[in-house]
Amino acid sequence: MGGGFGGKQEMLTEDIVVLAALKLRRPVKLEFTRAEQFYGATHPPPLQDHHQDRRQGRRHLTALRIRVLSNTGAYGN
């Protein structure tokens, strides 16, 4: 599956691809259309973030304060 960059580790459609690959005995690729992406995959929850940073010069980050409010509902994985 590769890396879960941004919380994409939910197994929703990967089992379909695995079954197809086992049946066909060859690599399989599942590609969503734009519309399918919205109802067939997970989405990041809406969130608000406020942050402040303090830097020393242009490169050195010396302090970081982050406040995040995430509307995950009942399924906040």
N, C-alpha and C positions, 0 to 999 in steps of 0.2 A: 504494500500500500504506500510505502514511502513515508515521508515526514508529515506530521499533522500540524502544519503551519497555520495556526489560527483556529484550532479546534475543529478540524474536519475529520475526526476519527470515528464518527458514528457509522456503523455498518448498516446502510440502507439498501443499496443496490449492488454492492460488491458480490453478494452471494449469487445473484443472477449471472454475473460475468464469470464467476468461478464454475458454475454448473455448465454454462455454455462452452467454456474452454475445455472442461473435462469431456463433455459429449463430443465436441468437434476435434479434440486433440490438436488444437492449434491456438495461437494467441487470439484473444477477443478484446475488442474495444467497445465500450458503451459510451455514447456521446449524447448529451441532452441538447434539445433545442432550447432556445431562449425561454419559451413558455414552460417547457418541462422542468427547467431549472428551478422555477418558482414553486411548483407543487411537488416535485420529486426529490428535492434535496433540502438539506438544512440551511438555515440562514443565520447570520450573527444577530443577536438580539439588539433592539434599539438601546442605545446608551448615551449618557452625557458624561463628559469628562472635563475636569478643570485641572490644569496643572500650572505649576510655577517652577522655574529652575533658576539656579544661581551658577554662574560660570566665572571661572578665573581665566581671563583672556578669552581667546576664541575657541580653544580646544578642550579645556579642562572643565568638566562638569563637577561641581563641588557639592551641590545639593539638588534634590528633586522632590517635590511634593505633588502627589496625584490623588484626586478624589474622583471615583467612578461610581455612577449610579446606573445600574443595568436592569432593564425591564425584561427579566427572563421568564416570568410567569411560573407556572407549575413545573415546567420542564427545564430548569436552569442547569443544564449539564455543563 
